[in-house]
Amino acid sequence: MTQPAAVEILASAAPAYAITPLLSTNGHLRAAVPVLMTDGSLHGYELEVQASGGRPYVRETTRGARLPAFCPMRHINADGSFCLNWEPYESLALEATADGATWWGAVLQFLRLQERARRLRRWPDRREWAHGDAAVHQRKALEATAAISPRLRDRLFQGRVAVVRSKGCSSRGNSVRLMVDGRAMARVFVKQRRPATLRQACPCGQDERPLTLRRCRDHADRLVEIVGAMQDMATAERAFWKSFEGKPCCGTMDGCPLGVAGP
Protein backbone atom coordinates (compact mmCIF):
# COMPACT_ATOMS: atom_id res chain seq x y z
CA MET A 1 0.00 0.00 0.00
CA THR A 2 1.37 3.43 -0.92
CA GLN A 3 1.47 6.23 1.61
CA PRO A 4 -1.18 8.37 -0.15
CA ALA A 5 -3.57 5.39 -0.18
CA ALA A 6 -3.21 4.96 3.59
CA VAL A 7 -3.90 8.65 4.22
CA GLU A 8 -6.91 8.56 1.92
CA ILE A 9 -8.35 5.62 3.88
CA LEU A 10 -8.00 7.52 7.16
CA ALA A 11 -9.41 10.76 5.70
CA SER A 12 -12.46 8.95 4.32
CA ALA A 13 -13.11 7.14 7.61
CA ALA A 14 -12.68 10.25 9.79
CA PRO A 15 -16.17 11.84 9.41
CA ALA A 16 -17.85 8.78 10.96
CA TYR A 17 -16.24 9.84 14.25
CA ALA A 18 -16.87 13.61 13.73
CA ILE A 19 -13.16 13.96 12.98
CA THR A 20 -12.37 16.80 10.59
CA PRO A 21 -9.43 16.44 8.20
CA LEU A 22 -7.63 19.79 8.09
CA LEU A 23 -4.82 19.03 5.69
CA SER A 24 -4.03 15.96 3.62
CA THR A 25 -0.79 15.73 1.67
CA ASN A 26 1.38 12.94 0.33
CA GLY A 27 1.71 10.56 3.30
CA HIS A 28 0.53 13.09 5.91
CA LEU A 29 -2.79 13.99 7.47
CA ARG A 30 -3.68 16.66 10.02
CA ALA A 31 -7.05 16.40 11.72
CA ALA A 32 -9.19 17.96 14.45
CA VAL A 33 -10.29 15.15 16.76
CA PRO A 34 -13.10 15.63 19.32
CA VAL A 35 -13.00 13.22 22.27
CA LEU A 36 -16.32 12.73 24.05
CA MET A 37 -16.08 11.27 27.55
CA THR A 38 -18.73 9.23 29.35
CA ASP A 39 -19.43 12.19 31.67
CA GLY A 40 -20.37 14.31 28.66
CA SER A 41 -17.22 16.43 28.64
CA LEU A 42 -15.66 17.14 25.25
CA HIS A 43 -11.94 17.57 24.63
CA GLY A 44 -10.41 18.75 21.38
CA TYR A 45 -7.14 17.44 19.95
CA GLU A 46 -5.28 18.33 16.80
CA LEU A 47 -3.33 15.35 15.54
CA GLU A 48 -0.77 14.74 12.83
CA VAL A 49 -0.76 11.35 11.13
CA GLN A 50 2.07 9.99 9.03
CA ALA A 51 1.57 6.73 7.13
CA SER A 52 4.64 4.61 6.43
CA GLY A 53 4.14 1.38 4.51
CA GLY A 54 0.46 1.28 5.42
CA ARG A 55 1.14 1.68 9.15
CA PRO A 56 0.06 5.08 10.53
CA TYR A 57 1.94 6.94 13.24
CA VAL A 58 0.09 9.65 15.13
CA ARG A 59 1.10 12.44 17.52
CA GLU A 60 -0.15 15.85 18.58
CA THR A 61 0.48 18.50 15.94
CA THR A 62 1.96 20.69 18.67
CA ARG A 63 3.85 18.49 21.11
CA GLY A 64 2.80 19.06 24.69
CA ALA A 65 -0.43 20.85 23.79
CA ARG A 66 -2.63 18.49 25.84
CA LEU A 67 -0.39 15.48 26.40
CA PRO A 68 3.17 15.14 27.69
CA ALA A 69 5.75 15.33 24.94
CA PHE A 70 7.15 12.03 26.26
CA CYS A 71 5.83 9.65 28.92
CA PRO A 72 6.37 5.87 28.87
CA MET A 73 3.78 5.42 31.63
CA ARG A 74 1.21 7.08 29.37
CA HIS A 75 2.44 5.16 26.31
CA ILE A 76 3.80 8.24 24.52
CA ASN A 77 7.08 7.56 22.75
CA ALA A 78 10.20 9.72 22.80
CA ASP A 79 9.24 11.24 19.42
CA GLY A 80 5.77 12.12 20.71
CA SER A 81 4.01 9.35 18.77
CA PHE A 82 1.27 7.34 20.46
CA CYS A 83 1.91 3.71 21.34
CA LEU A 84 -1.55 2.42 20.40
CA ASN A 85 -0.79 -1.29 20.38
CA TRP A 86 1.91 -3.93 20.34
CA GLU A 87 2.22 -4.70 16.63
CA PRO A 88 3.33 -8.37 16.86
CA TYR A 89 0.18 -9.15 18.88
CA GLU A 90 -2.41 -6.80 17.40
CA SER A 91 -1.81 -5.09 14.07
CA LEU A 92 -3.31 -1.72 13.19
CA ALA A 93 -1.77 -1.63 9.74
CA LEU A 94 -4.14 -0.39 7.03
CA GLU A 95 -4.91 -3.10 4.50
CA ALA A 96 -8.55 -2.35 3.68
CA THR A 97 -10.85 0.65 3.77
CA ALA A 98 -12.69 -0.76 6.80
CA ASP A 99 -9.44 -0.66 8.77
CA GLY A 100 -9.60 3.16 8.80
CA ALA A 101 -12.55 3.02 11.18
CA THR A 102 -10.76 0.46 13.36
CA TRP A 103 -7.67 2.65 13.53
CA TRP A 104 -9.57 5.83 14.45
CA GLY A 105 -11.47 3.85 17.09
CA ALA A 106 -8.16 2.83 18.65
CA VAL A 107 -6.96 6.46 18.62
CA LEU A 108 -10.13 7.71 20.31
CA GLN A 109 -9.93 5.02 22.99
CA PHE A 110 -6.28 5.93 23.58
CA LEU A 111 -7.20 9.60 24.04
CA ARG A 112 -10.06 8.74 26.42
CA LEU A 113 -7.58 6.79 28.53
CA GLN A 114 -5.24 9.79 28.41
CA GLU A 115 -7.94 12.07 29.80
CA ARG A 116 -8.61 9.62 32.62
CA ALA A 117 -4.88 9.19 33.28
CA ARG A 118 -4.50 12.96 33.60
CA ARG A 119 -7.08 13.00 36.40
CA LEU A 120 -6.09 9.76 38.13
CA ARG A 121 -2.32 10.17 37.75
CA ARG A 122 -2.11 6.47 36.81
CA TRP A 123 -2.90 4.48 33.68
CA PRO A 124 -6.59 3.56 34.06
CA ASP A 125 -6.62 0.39 31.96
CA ARG A 126 -5.03 -2.48 33.85
CA ARG A 127 -4.89 -4.55 30.66
CA GLU A 128 -1.77 -3.06 29.13
CA TRP A 129 1.38 -4.32 27.50
CA ALA A 130 4.72 -4.05 29.25
CA HIS A 131 7.32 -1.61 27.91
CA GLY A 132 9.81 -2.42 25.18
CA ASP A 133 11.19 -5.96 25.03
CA ALA A 134 9.40 -6.79 28.28
CA ALA A 135 6.25 -7.28 26.20
CA VAL A 136 7.85 -10.31 24.49
CA HIS A 137 8.23 -12.07 27.84
CA GLN A 138 4.81 -10.86 28.96
CA ARG A 139 3.27 -12.57 25.95
CA LYS A 140 5.06 -15.83 26.82
CA ALA A 141 3.68 -15.60 30.35
CA LEU A 142 0.18 -14.91 28.99
CA GLU A 143 0.34 -17.93 26.69
CA ALA A 144 1.46 -20.16 29.56
CA THR A 145 -1.26 -18.88 31.90
CA ALA A 146 -3.90 -19.32 29.18
CA ALA A 147 -2.91 -23.01 28.98
CA ILE A 148 -3.74 -23.31 32.68
CA SER A 149 -6.79 -21.07 32.97
CA PRO A 150 -8.26 -18.14 30.97
CA ARG A 151 -9.08 -16.47 34.28
CA LEU A 152 -5.45 -16.72 35.39
CA ARG A 153 -4.40 -15.19 32.07
CA ASP A 154 -6.75 -12.24 32.59
CA ARG A 155 -5.40 -11.69 36.09
CA LEU A 156 -1.83 -11.66 34.81
CA PHE A 157 -2.75 -9.12 32.09
CA GLN A 158 -4.37 -6.98 34.80
CA GLY A 159 -1.17 -6.95 36.87
CA ARG A 160 -2.63 -9.16 39.59
CA VAL A 161 -0.02 -11.92 39.29
CA ALA A 162 3.44 -11.50 40.80
CA VAL A 163 6.58 -13.55 41.41
CA VAL A 164 8.04 -13.12 44.91
CA ARG A 165 11.28 -14.63 46.16
CA SER A 166 10.71 -16.95 49.10
CA LYS A 167 12.51 -16.17 52.34
CA GLY A 168 15.45 -18.37 53.15
CA CYS A 169 16.58 -21.29 51.03
CA SER A 170 16.64 -25.06 51.08
CA SER A 171 19.12 -27.70 49.98
CA ARG A 172 17.55 -27.41 46.53
CA GLY A 173 18.32 -23.71 46.28
CA ASN A 174 16.24 -20.57 46.18
CA SER A 175 12.56 -20.74 45.36
CA VAL A 176 9.95 -18.19 44.33
CA ARG A 177 6.24 -18.00 44.97
CA LEU A 178 3.67 -17.30 42.30
CA MET A 179 1.24 -14.84 43.91
CA VAL A 180 -2.27 -14.10 42.64
CA ASP A 181 -4.03 -11.16 44.30
CA GLY A 182 -1.51 -11.37 47.13
CA ARG A 183 -2.15 -15.07 47.76
CA ALA A 184 0.51 -17.73 47.16
CA MET A 185 -0.68 -20.14 44.46
CA ALA A 186 2.48 -22.16 43.82
CA ARG A 187 6.17 -22.39 44.66
CA VAL A 188 8.91 -23.07 42.10
CA PHE A 189 12.62 -23.85 42.44
CA VAL A 190 14.39 -21.42 40.13
CA LYS A 191 17.60 -23.28 39.25
CA GLN A 192 15.95 -26.67 38.83
CA ARG A 193 13.09 -25.04 36.90
CA ARG A 194 10.47 -27.23 38.54
CA PRO A 195 7.70 -26.86 41.12
CA ALA A 196 8.79 -27.20 44.74
CA THR A 197 6.34 -30.10 45.06
CA LEU A 198 3.89 -31.76 42.72
CA ARG A 199 1.56 -32.30 45.66
CA GLN A 200 0.53 -28.63 45.68
CA ALA A 201 -2.88 -27.83 44.22
CA CYS A 202 -2.98 -26.72 40.60
CA PRO A 203 -4.15 -23.10 40.24
CA CYS A 204 -6.38 -23.96 37.26
CA GLY A 205 -9.34 -24.43 39.62
CA GLN A 206 -11.31 -26.43 37.07
CA ASP A 207 -12.71 -28.99 39.50
CA GLU A 208 -14.65 -28.80 42.76
CA ARG A 209 -11.83 -30.83 44.30
CA PRO A 210 -8.65 -29.20 42.90
CA LEU A 211 -6.20 -31.62 41.36
CA THR A 212 -2.57 -31.65 42.37
CA LEU A 213 0.07 -30.62 39.86
CA ARG A 214 1.09 -34.28 39.55
CA ARG A 215 -2.32 -35.17 38.11
CA CYS A 216 -3.19 -31.96 36.22
CA ARG A 217 -1.94 -32.44 32.66
CA ASP A 218 1.13 -30.28 31.83
CA HIS A 219 0.28 -27.47 34.23
CA ALA A 220 3.43 -28.04 36.33
CA ASP A 221 5.56 -27.22 33.27
CA ARG A 222 3.37 -24.20 32.48
CA LEU A 223 3.89 -22.82 36.01
CA VAL A 224 7.65 -22.99 35.51
CA GLU A 225 7.26 -21.16 32.18
CA ILE A 226 5.17 -18.44 33.83
CA VAL A 227 7.75 -17.85 36.55
CA GLY A 228 10.64 -17.75 34.08
CA ALA A 229 8.83 -15.41 31.69
CA MET A 230 7.80 -13.05 34.48
CA GLN A 231 11.36 -12.89 35.81
CA ASP A 232 12.64 -12.14 32.30
CA MET A 233 9.90 -9.53 31.90
CA ALA A 234 10.97 -7.78 35.10
CA THR A 235 14.61 -7.74 33.93
CA ALA A 236 13.64 -6.30 30.54
CA GLU A 237 11.39 -3.69 32.18
CA ARG A 238 14.29 -2.48 34.36
CA ALA A 239 16.52 -2.28 31.27
CA PHE A 240 13.83 -0.27 29.46
CA TRP A 241 13.68 2.38 32.18
CA LYS A 242 17.47 2.45 32.54
CA SER A 243 17.71 3.33 28.83
CA PHE A 244 15.92 6.61 29.63
CA GLU A 245 18.08 7.40 32.64
CA GLY A 246 18.61 11.15 32.87
CA LYS A 247 15.50 12.07 30.91
CA PRO A 248 13.18 14.40 32.81
CA CYS A 249 9.89 13.11 34.18
CA CYS A 250 6.79 14.91 32.89
CA GLY A 251 5.36 14.88 36.42
CA THR A 252 1.89 13.73 35.43
CA MET A 253 1.98 10.17 36.78
CA ASP A 254 2.54 8.94 40.32
CA GLY A 255 5.33 6.42 40.85
CA CYS A 256 7.10 7.09 37.56
CA PRO A 257 10.59 5.51 37.54
CA LEU A 258 11.97 8.63 35.81
CA GLY A 259 11.37 10.68 38.91
CA VAL A 260 9.00 11.37 41.78
CA ALA A 261 5.93 13.08 40.33
CA GLY A 262 4.94 16.15 42.21
CA PRO A 263 1.40 17.40 42.89
Secondary structure as UniProt FT lines:
FT   HELIX           3..13
FT   HELIX           14..17
FT   STRAND          20..25
FT   TURN            26..27
FT   STRAND          28..36
FT   TURN            38..39
FT   STRAND          42..52
FT   TURN            53..54
FT   STRAND          55..60
FT   TURN            63..64
FT   HELIX           72..74
FT   TURN            78..79
FT   TURN            87..89
FT   TURN            97..98
FT   HELIX           99..120
FT   TURN            132..133
FT   HELIX           134..148
FT   HELIX           150..157
FT   TURN            158..159
FT   STRAND          161..165
FT   TURN            171..172
FT   STRAND          175..180
FT   TURN            181..182
FT   STRAND          183..189
FT   TURN            190..193
FT   STRAND          194..195
FT   TURN            198..199
FT   TURN            203..204
FT   HELIX           213..215
FT   TURN            217..218
FT   HELIX           219..242
FT   TURN            243..246
FT   TURN            254..255
FT   TURN            257..258
//
